[in-house]
């Protein structure tokens, strides 16, 4: 079962309350998304660490309910 963009945003916001999030459904299938996330929590962290924070926020749903998520992350 595919994951809705609103659910992805809610889970990220839960973990990173200050995050500014923009999510695009790349194929219109609810299974391939691109997310741009800006959060002060990313300051001083490597890109890998930032992406790990997002994957942790998604609580293991990557590769299951959420097939593909292209991430762009940055600090404000």
PDB file of N, CA, C and O in Angstrom:
ATOM      1  N   UNK A   1       0.843  -1.181   0.000  1.00  0.00           N
ATOM      2  CA  UNK A   1       0.000   0.000   0.000  1.00  0.00           C
ATOM      3  C   UNK A   1       0.885   1.240   0.000  1.00  0.00           C
ATOM      4  O   UNK A   1       1.828   1.338   0.785  1.00  0.00           O
ATOM      5  N   UNK A   2       0.579   2.173  -0.874  1.00  0.00           N
ATOM      6  CA  UNK A   2       1.372   3.398  -1.004  1.00  0.00           C
ATOM      7  C   UNK A   2       1.142   4.336   0.179  1.00  0.00           C
ATOM      8  O   UNK A   2       0.126   4.257   0.870  1.00  0.00           O
ATOM      9  N   UNK A   3       2.092   5.210   0.388  1.00  0.00           N
ATOM     10  CA  UNK A   3       2.046   6.174   1.471  1.00  0.00           C
ATOM     11  C   UNK A   3       1.673   7.547   0.901  1.00  0.00           C
ATOM     12  O   UNK A   3       2.177   7.938  -0.152  1.00  0.00           O
ATOM     13  N   UNK A   4       0.816   8.259   1.572  1.00  0.00           N
ATOM     14  CA  UNK A   4       0.386   9.582   1.125  1.00  0.00           C
ATOM     15  C   UNK A   4       1.419  10.642   1.506  1.00  0.00           C
ATOM     16  O   UNK A   4       2.096  10.520   2.528  1.00  0.00           O
ATOM     17  N   UNK A   5       1.535  11.679   0.681  1.00  0.00           N
ATOM     18  CA  UNK A   5       2.474  12.770   0.935  1.00  0.00           C
ATOM     19  C   UNK A   5       2.206  13.425   2.289  1.00  0.00           C
ATOM     20  O   UNK A   5       3.147  13.783   2.998  1.00  0.00           O
ATOM     21  N   UNK A   6       0.951  13.581   2.648  1.00  0.00           N
ATOM     22  CA  UNK A   6       0.598  14.204   3.935  1.00  0.00           C
ATOM     23  C   UNK A   6       1.134  13.392   5.110  1.00  0.00           C
ATOM     24  O   UNK A   6       1.539  13.958   6.125  1.00  0.00           O
ATOM     25  N   UNK A   7       1.136  12.079   4.976  1.00  0.00           N
ATOM     26  CA  UNK A   7       1.654  11.202   6.036  1.00  0.00           C
ATOM     27  C   UNK A   7       3.177  11.345   6.153  1.00  0.00           C
ATOM     28  O   UNK A   7       3.718  11.377   7.258  1.00  0.00           O
ATOM     29  N   UNK A   8       3.853  11.428   5.023  1.00  0.00           N
ATOM     30  CA  UNK A   8       5.305  11.633   5.031  1.00  0.00           C
ATOM     31  C   UNK A   8       5.619  12.959   5.730  1.00  0.00           C
ATOM     32  O   UNK A   8       6.494  13.024   6.594  1.00  0.00           O
ATOM     33  N   UNK A   9       4.903  14.000   5.350  1.00  0.00           N
ATOM     34  CA  UNK A   9       5.131  15.315   5.957  1.00  0.00           C
ATOM     35  C   UNK A   9       4.857  15.282   7.455  1.00  0.00           C
ATOM     36  O   UNK A   9       5.630  15.838   8.235  1.00  0.00           O
ATOM     37  N   UNK A  10       3.765  14.636   7.869  1.00  0.00           N
ATOM     38  CA  UNK A  10       3.422  14.556   9.294  1.00  0.00           C
ATOM     39  C   UNK A  10       4.527  13.869  10.093  1.00  0.00           C
ATOM     40  O   UNK A  10       4.892  14.325  11.176  1.00  0.00           O
ATOM     41  N   UNK A  11       5.056  12.773   9.556  1.00  0.00           N
ATOM     42  CA  UNK A  11       6.094  12.032  10.272  1.00  0.00           C
ATOM     43  C   UNK A  11       7.386  12.842  10.382  1.00  0.00           C
ATOM     44  O   UNK A  11       8.046  12.819  11.421  1.00  0.00           O
ATOM     45  N   UNK A  12       7.743  13.549   9.325  1.00  0.00           N
ATOM     46  CA  UNK A  12       8.948  14.383   9.365  1.00  0.00           C
ATOM     47  C   UNK A  12       8.753  15.522  10.361  1.00  0.00           C
ATOM     48  O   UNK A  12       9.653  15.826  11.144  1.00  0.00           O
ATOM     49  N   UNK A  13       7.577  16.152  10.332  1.00  0.00           N
ATOM     50  CA  UNK A  13       7.277  17.258  11.260  1.00  0.00           C
ATOM     51  C   UNK A  13       7.297  16.787  12.712  1.00  0.00           C
ATOM     52  O   UNK A  13       7.713  17.521  13.608  1.00  0.00           O
ATOM     53  N   UNK A  14       6.849  15.568  12.929  1.00  0.00           N
ATOM     54  CA  UNK A  14       6.849  14.998  14.275  1.00  0.00           C
ATOM     55  C   UNK A  14       8.279  14.927  14.820  1.00  0.00           C
ATOM     56  O   UNK A  14       8.521  15.222  15.990  1.00  0.00           O
ATOM     57  N   UNK A  15       9.213  14.536  13.966  1.00  0.00           N
ATOM     58  CA  UNK A  15      10.614  14.399  14.374  1.00  0.00           C
ATOM     59  C   UNK A  15      11.369  15.722  14.334  1.00  0.00           C
ATOM     60  O   UNK A  15      12.270  15.953  15.141  1.00  0.00           O
ATOM     61  N   UNK A  16      10.998  16.593  13.390  1.00  0.00           N
ATOM     62  CA  UNK A  16      11.671  17.883  13.201  1.00  0.00           C
ATOM     63  C   UNK A  16      10.607  18.978  13.134  1.00  0.00           C
ATOM     64  O   UNK A  16      10.244  19.424  12.046  1.00  0.00           O
ATOM     65  N   UNK A  17      10.103  19.415  14.304  1.00  0.00           N
ATOM     66  CA  UNK A  17       8.972  20.346  14.334  1.00  0.00           C
ATOM     67  C   UNK A  17       9.193  21.665  13.585  1.00  0.00           C
ATOM     68  O   UNK A  17       8.229  22.273  13.119  1.00  0.00           O
ATOM     69  N   UNK A  18      10.429  22.108  13.464  1.00  0.00           N
ATOM     70  CA  UNK A  18      10.695  23.385  12.783  1.00  0.00           C
ATOM     71  C   UNK A  18      10.834  23.236  11.267  1.00  0.00           C
ATOM     72  O   UNK A  18      11.014  24.227  10.560  1.00  0.00           O
ATOM     73  N   UNK A  19      10.753  22.011  10.773  1.00  0.00           N
ATOM     74  CA  UNK A  19      11.047  21.741   9.369  1.00  0.00           C
ATOM     75  C   UNK A  19      10.081  22.439   8.413  1.00  0.00           C
ATOM     76  O   UNK A  19       8.873  22.506   8.639  1.00  0.00           O
ATOM     77  N   UNK A  20      10.668  22.950   7.342  1.00  0.00           N
ATOM     78  CA  UNK A  20       9.898  23.428   6.194  1.00  0.00           C
ATOM     79  C   UNK A  20      10.002  22.305   5.172  1.00  0.00           C
ATOM     80  O   UNK A  20      11.101  21.891   4.804  1.00  0.00           O
ATOM     81  N   UNK A  21       8.857  21.816   4.717  1.00  0.00           N
ATOM     82  CA  UNK A  21       8.831  20.605   3.898  1.00  0.00           C
ATOM     83  C   UNK A  21       8.030  20.847   2.624  1.00  0.00           C
ATOM     84  O   UNK A  21       6.933  21.405   2.649  1.00  0.00           O
ATOM     85  N   UNK A  22       8.610  20.411   1.514  1.00  0.00           N
ATOM     86  CA  UNK A  22       7.890  20.428   0.235  1.00  0.00           C
ATOM     87  C   UNK A  22       8.022  19.024  -0.347  1.00  0.00           C
ATOM     88  O   UNK A  22       9.130  18.522  -0.536  1.00  0.00           O
ATOM     89  N   UNK A  23       6.889  18.399  -0.627  1.00  0.00           N
ATOM     90  CA  UNK A  23       6.896  17.031  -1.151  1.00  0.00           C
ATOM     91  C   UNK A  23       6.194  17.014  -2.503  1.00  0.00           C
ATOM     92  O   UNK A  23       5.101  17.558  -2.661  1.00  0.00           O
ATOM     93  N   UNK A  24       6.843  16.379  -3.473  1.00  0.00           N
ATOM     94  CA  UNK A  24       6.276  16.209  -4.811  1.00  0.00           C
ATOM     95  C   UNK A  24       6.118  14.724  -5.107  1.00  0.00           C
ATOM     96  O   UNK A  24       7.024  13.931  -4.853  1.00  0.00           O
ATOM     97  N   UNK A  25       4.961  14.357  -5.645  1.00  0.00           N
ATOM     98  CA  UNK A  25       4.719  12.992  -6.103  1.00  0.00           C
ATOM     99  C   UNK A  25       5.257  12.917  -7.531  1.00  0.00           C
ATOM    100  O   UNK A  25       4.645  13.455  -8.453  1.00  0.00           O
ATOM    101  N   UNK A  26       6.384  12.262  -7.713  1.00  0.00           N
ATOM    102  CA  UNK A  26       7.104  12.296  -8.980  1.00  0.00           C
ATOM    103  C   UNK A  26       6.383  11.600 -10.134  1.00  0.00           C
ATOM    104  O   UNK A  26       6.505  12.017 -11.285  1.00  0.00           O
ATOM    105  N   UNK A  27       5.642  10.552  -9.831  1.00  0.00           N
ATOM    106  CA  UNK A  27       4.982   9.789 -10.896  1.00  0.00           C
ATOM    107  C   UNK A  27       3.460   9.814 -10.801  1.00  0.00           C
ATOM    108  O   UNK A  27       2.767   9.275 -11.663  1.00  0.00           O
ATOM    109  N   UNK A  28       2.948  10.445  -9.748  1.00  0.00           N
ATOM    110  CA  UNK A  28       1.508  10.448  -9.558  1.00  0.00           C
ATOM    111  C   UNK A  28       0.968   9.116  -9.069  1.00  0.00           C
ATOM    112  O   UNK A  28      -0.237   8.870  -9.121  1.00  0.00           O
ATOM    113  N   UNK A  29       1.861   8.259  -8.593  1.00  0.00           N
ATOM    114  CA  UNK A  29       1.448   6.920  -8.155  1.00  0.00           C
ATOM    115  C   UNK A  29       1.460   6.747  -6.637  1.00  0.00           C
ATOM    116  O   UNK A  29       1.142   5.670  -6.134  1.00  0.00           O
ATOM    117  N   UNK A  30       1.827   7.808  -5.901  1.00  0.00           N
ATOM    118  CA  UNK A  30       1.883   7.703  -4.449  1.00  0.00           C
ATOM    119  C   UNK A  30       2.980   6.790  -3.952  1.00  0.00           C
ATOM    120  O   UNK A  30       2.943   6.334  -2.809  1.00  0.00           O
ATOM    121  N   UNK A  31       3.960   6.517  -4.805  1.00  0.00           N
ATOM    122  CA  UNK A  31       5.012   5.575  -4.446  1.00  0.00           C
ATOM    123  C   UNK A  31       6.415   6.120  -4.692  1.00  0.00           C
ATOM    124  O   UNK A  31       7.397   5.556  -4.211  1.00  0.00           O
ATOM    125  N   UNK A  32       6.509   7.218  -5.440  1.00  0.00           N
ATOM    126  CA  UNK A  32       7.791   7.829  -5.778  1.00  0.00           C
ATOM    127  C   UNK A  32       7.713   9.325  -5.480  1.00  0.00           C
ATOM    128  O   UNK A  32       7.028  10.070  -6.181  1.00  0.00           O
ATOM    129  N   UNK A  33       8.414   9.753  -4.445  1.00  0.00           N
ATOM    130  CA  UNK A  33       8.344  11.138  -3.998  1.00  0.00           C
ATOM    131  C   UNK A  33       9.713  11.808  -4.017  1.00  0.00           C
ATOM    132  O   UNK A  33      10.756  11.156  -3.978  1.00  0.00           O
ATOM    133  N   UNK A  34       9.666  13.133  -4.077  1.00  0.00           N
ATOM    134  CA  UNK A  34      10.839  13.968  -3.842  1.00  0.00           C
ATOM    135  C   UNK A  34      10.479  14.872  -2.669  1.00  0.00           C
ATOM    136  O   UNK A  34       9.392  15.449  -2.639  1.00  0.00           O
ATOM    137  N   UNK A  35      11.374  14.998  -1.716  1.00  0.00           N
ATOM    138  CA  UNK A  35      11.123  15.856  -0.558  1.00  0.00           C
ATOM    139  C   UNK A  35      12.282  16.825  -0.380  1.00  0.00           C
ATOM    140  O   UNK A  35      13.451  16.442  -0.414  1.00  0.00           O
ATOM    141  N   UNK A  36      11.926  18.083  -0.190  1.00  0.00           N
ATOM    142  CA  UNK A  36      12.909  19.111   0.140  1.00  0.00           C
ATOM    143  C   UNK A  36      12.610  19.513   1.580  1.00  0.00           C
ATOM    144  O   UNK A  36      11.517  19.993   1.881  1.00  0.00           O
ATOM    145  N   UNK A  37      13.589  19.316   2.472  1.00  0.00           N
ATOM    146  CA  UNK A  37      13.386  19.562   3.890  1.00  0.00           C
ATOM    147  C   UNK A  37      14.463  20.521   4.394  1.00  0.00           C
ATOM    148  O   UNK A  37      15.658  20.286   4.217  1.00  0.00           O
ATOM    149  N   UNK A  38      14.014  21.605   5.026  1.00  0.00           N
ATOM    150  CA  UNK A  38      14.918  22.590   5.625  1.00  0.00           C
ATOM    151  C   UNK A  38      14.653  22.594   7.127  1.00  0.00           C
ATOM    152  O   UNK A  38      13.515  22.783   7.558  1.00  0.00           O
ATOM    153  N   UNK A  39      15.698  22.387   7.924  1.00  0.00           N
ATOM    154  CA  UNK A  39      15.542  22.363   9.377  1.00  0.00           C
ATOM    155  C   UNK A  39      16.828  22.828  10.046  1.00  0.00           C
ATOM    156  O   UNK A  39      17.926  22.502   9.595  1.00  0.00           O
ATOM    157  N   UNK A  40      16.686  23.584  11.115  1.00  0.00           N
ATOM    158  CA  UNK A  40      17.837  24.015  11.907  1.00  0.00           C
ATOM    159  C   UNK A  40      18.558  22.808  12.513  1.00  0.00           C
ATOM    160  O   UNK A  40      19.748  22.890  12.815  1.00  0.00           O
ATOM    161  N   UNK A  41      17.854  21.697  12.693  1.00  0.00           N
ATOM    162  CA  UNK A  41      18.456  20.486  13.261  1.00  0.00           C
ATOM    163  C   UNK A  41      19.549  19.922  12.360  1.00  0.00           C
ATOM    164  O   UNK A  41      20.370  19.126  12.815  1.00  0.00           O
ATOM    165  N   UNK A  42      19.573  20.323  11.090  1.00  0.00           N
ATOM    166  CA  UNK A  42      20.585  19.836  10.159  1.00  0.00           C
ATOM    167  C   UNK A  42      21.906  20.602  10.264  1.00  0.00           C
ATOM    168  O   UNK A  42      22.909  20.167   9.698  1.00  0.00           O
ATOM    169  N   UNK A  43      21.926  21.704  10.957  1.00  0.00           N
ATOM    170  CA  UNK A  43      23.135  22.531  11.058  1.00  0.00           C
ATOM    171  C   UNK A  43      24.305  21.713  11.596  1.00  0.00           C
ATOM    172  O   UNK A  43      24.189  21.042  12.622  1.00  0.00           O
ATOM    173  N   UNK A  44      25.427  21.777  10.894  1.00  0.00           N
ATOM    174  CA  UNK A  44      26.634  21.081  11.317  1.00  0.00           C
ATOM    175  C   UNK A  44      26.648  19.593  11.015  1.00  0.00           C
ATOM    176  O   UNK A  44      27.611  18.907  11.358  1.00  0.00           O
ATOM    177  N   UNK A  45      25.615  19.086  10.387  1.00  0.00           N
ATOM    178  CA  UNK A  45      25.552  17.662  10.070  1.00  0.00           C
ATOM    179  C   UNK A  45      25.884  17.447   8.594  1.00  0.00           C
ATOM    180  O   UNK A  45      25.612  18.307   7.756  1.00  0.00           O
ATOM    181  N   UNK A  46      26.465  16.308   8.291  1.00  0.00           N
ATOM    182  CA  UNK A  46      26.758  15.971   6.898  1.00  0.00           C
ATOM    183  C   UNK A  46      25.443  15.646   6.180  1.00  0.00           C
ATOM    184  O   UNK A  46      24.413  15.426   6.816  1.00  0.00           O
ATOM    185  N   UNK A  47      25.498  15.621   4.865  1.00  0.00           N
ATOM    186  CA  UNK A  47      24.305  15.274   4.077  1.00  0.00           C
ATOM    187  C   UNK A  47      23.814  13.879   4.461  1.00  0.00           C
ATOM    188  O   UNK A  47      22.609  13.658   4.582  1.00  0.00           O
ATOM    189  N   UNK A  48      24.735  12.943   4.652  1.00  0.00           N
ATOM    190  CA  UNK A  48      24.356  11.578   5.045  1.00  0.00           C
ATOM    191  C   UNK A  48      23.631  11.591   6.390  1.00  0.00           C
ATOM    192  O   UNK A  48      22.606  10.928   6.549  1.00  0.00           O
ATOM    193  N   UNK A  49      24.151  12.331   7.344  1.00  0.00           N
ATOM    194  CA  UNK A  49      23.513  12.416   8.656  1.00  0.00           C
ATOM    195  C   UNK A  49      22.122  13.043   8.553  1.00  0.00           C
ATOM    196  O   UNK A  49      21.191  12.606   9.229  1.00  0.00           O
ATOM    197  N   UNK A  50      21.982  14.059   7.711  1.00  0.00           N
ATOM    198  CA  UNK A  50      20.683  14.706   7.516  1.00  0.00           C
ATOM    199  C   UNK A  50      19.676  13.706   6.957  1.00  0.00           C
ATOM    200  O   UNK A  50      18.540  13.633   7.426  1.00  0.00           O
ATOM    201  N   UNK A  51      20.093  12.944   5.962  1.00  0.00           N
ATOM    202  CA  UNK A  51      19.203  11.961   5.351  1.00  0.00           C
ATOM    203  C   UNK A  51      18.861  10.845   6.333  1.00  0.00           C
ATOM    204  O   UNK A  51      17.735  10.347   6.337  1.00  0.00           O
ATOM    205  N   UNK A  52      19.820  10.451   7.160  1.00  0.00           N
ATOM    206  CA  UNK A  52      19.554   9.445   8.182  1.00  0.00           C
ATOM    207  C   UNK A  52      18.486   9.929   9.161  1.00  0.00           C
ATOM    208  O   UNK A  52      17.672   9.140   9.640  1.00  0.00           O
ATOM    209  N   UNK A  53      18.494  11.227   9.454  1.00  0.00           N
ATOM    210  CA  UNK A  53      17.482  11.797  10.348  1.00  0.00           C
ATOM    211  C   UNK A  53      16.084  11.672   9.724  1.00  0.00           C
ATOM    212  O   UNK A  53      15.113  11.390  10.425  1.00  0.00           O
ATOM    213  N   UNK A  54      15.990  11.879   8.429  1.00  0.00           N
ATOM    214  CA  UNK A  54      14.706  11.746   7.741  1.00  0.00           C
ATOM    215  C   UNK A  54      14.264  10.281   7.737  1.00  0.00           C
ATOM    216  O   UNK A  54      13.107   9.985   8.033  1.00  0.00           O
ATOM    217  N   UNK A  55      15.175   9.366   7.403  1.00  0.00           N
ATOM    218  CA  UNK A  55      14.831   7.943   7.394  1.00  0.00           C
ATOM    219  C   UNK A  55      14.370   7.480   8.783  1.00  0.00           C
ATOM    220  O   UNK A  55      13.434   6.689   8.899  1.00  0.00           O
ATOM    221  N   UNK A  56      15.024   7.973   9.819  1.00  0.00           N
ATOM    222  CA  UNK A  56      14.625   7.631  11.187  1.00  0.00           C
ATOM    223  C   UNK A  56      13.219   8.149  11.465  1.00  0.00           C
ATOM    224  O   UNK A  56      12.415   7.465  12.099  1.00  0.00           O
ATOM    225  N   UNK A  57      12.923   9.360  10.990  1.00  0.00           N
ATOM    226  CA  UNK A  57      11.590   9.942  11.183  1.00  0.00           C
ATOM    227  C   UNK A  57      10.510   9.102  10.511  1.00  0.00           C
ATOM    228  O   UNK A  57       9.367   9.075  10.968  1.00  0.00           O
ATOM    229  N   UNK A  58      10.870   8.415   9.423  1.00  0.00           N
ATOM    230  CA  UNK A  58       9.904   7.607   8.675  1.00  0.00           C
ATOM    231  C   UNK A  58       9.725   6.209   9.268  1.00  0.00           C
ATOM    232  O   UNK A  58       8.972   5.396   8.731  1.00  0.00           O
ATOM    233  N   UNK A  59      10.396   5.937  10.341  1.00  0.00           N
ATOM    234  CA  UNK A  59      10.196   4.741  11.169  1.00  0.00           C
ATOM    235  C   UNK A  59      10.150   3.431  10.383  1.00  0.00           C
ATOM    236  O   UNK A  59       9.235   2.626  10.557  1.00  0.00           O
ATOM    237  N   UNK A  60      11.139   3.226   9.522  1.00  0.00           N
ATOM    238  CA  UNK A  60      11.261   1.956   8.828  1.00  0.00           C
ATOM    239  C   UNK A  60      10.315   1.757   7.651  1.00  0.00           C
ATOM    240  O   UNK A  60      10.237   0.652   7.114  1.00  0.00           O
ATOM    241  N   UNK A  61       9.605   2.778   7.244  1.00  0.00           N
ATOM    242  CA  UNK A  61       8.655   2.625   6.127  1.00  0.00           C
ATOM    243  C   UNK A  61       9.316   2.727   4.757  1.00  0.00           C
ATOM    244  O   UNK A  61       8.706   2.384   3.744  1.00  0.00           O
ATOM    245  N   UNK A  62      10.568   3.201   4.721  1.00  0.00           N
ATOM    246  CA  UNK A  62      11.294   3.246   3.443  1.00  0.00           C
ATOM    247  C   UNK A  62      11.496   1.819   2.960  1.00  0.00           C
ATOM    248  O   UNK A  62      11.866   0.937   3.735  1.00  0.00           O
ATOM    249  N   UNK A  63      11.253   1.601   1.679  1.00  0.00           N
ATOM    250  CA  UNK A  63      11.429   0.281   1.106  1.00  0.00           C
ATOM    251  C   UNK A  63      10.218  -0.609   1.258  1.00  0.00           C
ATOM    252  O   UNK A  63      10.166  -1.688   0.668  1.00  0.00           O
ATOM    253  N   UNK A  64       9.243  -0.176   2.038  1.00  0.00           N
ATOM    254  CA  UNK A  64       8.000  -0.927   2.194  1.00  0.00           C
ATOM    255  C   UNK A  64       6.858  -0.095   1.648  1.00  0.00           C
ATOM    256  O   UNK A  64       6.603  -0.074   0.444  1.00  0.00           O
ATOM    257  N   UNK A  65       6.162   0.599   2.566  1.00  0.00           N
ATOM    258  CA  UNK A  65       5.063   1.472   2.151  1.00  0.00           C
ATOM    259  C   UNK A  65       5.549   2.597   1.241  1.00  0.00           C
ATOM    260  O   UNK A  65       4.826   3.058   0.358  1.00  0.00           O
ATOM    261  N   UNK A  66       6.767   3.022   1.470  1.00  0.00           N
ATOM    262  CA  UNK A  66       7.347   4.112   0.686  1.00  0.00           C
ATOM    263  C   UNK A  66       8.487   3.544  -0.142  1.00  0.00           C
ATOM    264  O   UNK A  66       9.552   3.217   0.380  1.00  0.00           O
ATOM    265  N   UNK A  67       8.247   3.434  -1.429  1.00  0.00           N
ATOM    266  CA  UNK A  67       9.208   2.775  -2.315  1.00  0.00           C
ATOM    267  C   UNK A  67      10.416   3.647  -2.611  1.00  0.00           C
ATOM    268  O   UNK A  67      11.549   3.169  -2.540  1.00  0.00           O
ATOM    269  N   UNK A  68      10.199   4.930  -2.943  1.00  0.00           N
ATOM    270  CA  UNK A  68      11.308   5.791  -3.354  1.00  0.00           C
ATOM    271  C   UNK A  68      11.094   7.205  -2.837  1.00  0.00           C
ATOM    272  O   UNK A  68      10.012   7.777  -2.966  1.00  0.00           O
ATOM    273  N   UNK A  69      12.151   7.754  -2.249  1.00  0.00           N
ATOM    274  CA  UNK A  69      12.112   9.120  -1.746  1.00  0.00           C
ATOM    275  C   UNK A  69      13.438   9.805  -2.075  1.00  0.00           C
ATOM    276  O   UNK A  69      14.474   9.479  -1.497  1.00  0.00           O
ATOM    277  N   UNK A  70      13.394  10.745  -2.998  1.00  0.00           N
ATOM    278  CA  UNK A  70      14.569  11.536  -3.333  1.00  0.00           C
ATOM    279  C   UNK A  70      14.620  12.712  -2.356  1.00  0.00           C
ATOM    280  O   UNK A  70      13.676  13.498  -2.276  1.00  0.00           O
ATOM    281  N   UNK A  71      15.716  12.826  -1.619  1.00  0.00           N
ATOM    282  CA  UNK A  71      15.819  13.845  -0.582  1.00  0.00           C
ATOM    283  C   UNK A  71      16.756  14.974  -0.956  1.00  0.00           C
ATOM    284  O   UNK A  71      17.828  14.761  -1.523  1.00  0.00           O
ATOM    285  N   UNK A  72      16.325  16.181  -0.623  1.00  0.00           N
ATOM    286  CA  UNK A  72      17.169  17.357  -0.627  1.00  0.00           C
ATOM    287  C   UNK A  72      17.013  17.967   0.746  1.00  0.00           C
ATOM    288  O   UNK A  72      15.908  18.343   1.137  1.00  0.00           O
ATOM    289  N   UNK A  73      18.111  18.071   1.487  1.00  0.00           N
ATOM    290  CA  UNK A  73      18.041  18.596   2.851  1.00  0.00           C
ATOM    291  C   UNK A  73      19.022  19.732   3.022  1.00  0.00           C
ATOM    292  O   UNK A  73      20.068  19.776   2.374  1.00  0.00           O
ATOM    293  N   UNK A  74      18.665  20.664   3.916  1.00  0.00           N
ATOM    294  CA  UNK A  74      19.578  21.773   4.212  1.00  0.00           C
ATOM    295  C   UNK A  74      19.167  22.448   5.511  1.00  0.00           C
ATOM    296  O   UNK A  74      18.040  22.300   5.984  1.00  0.00           O
ATOM    297  N   UNK A  75      20.110  23.190   6.072  1.00  0.00           N
ATOM    298  CA  UNK A  75      19.824  24.026   7.235  1.00  0.00           C
ATOM    299  C   UNK A  75      19.419  25.402   6.704  1.00  0.00           C
ATOM    300  O   UNK A  75      19.819  25.779   5.603  1.00  0.00           O
ATOM    301  N   UNK A  76      18.633  26.153   7.475  1.00  0.00           N
ATOM    302  CA  UNK A  76      18.221  27.499   7.010  1.00  0.00           C
ATOM    303  C   UNK A  76      19.389  28.436   6.855  1.00  0.00           C
ATOM    304  O   UNK A  76      19.207  29.592   6.475  1.00  0.00           O
TER     305      UNK A  76
END
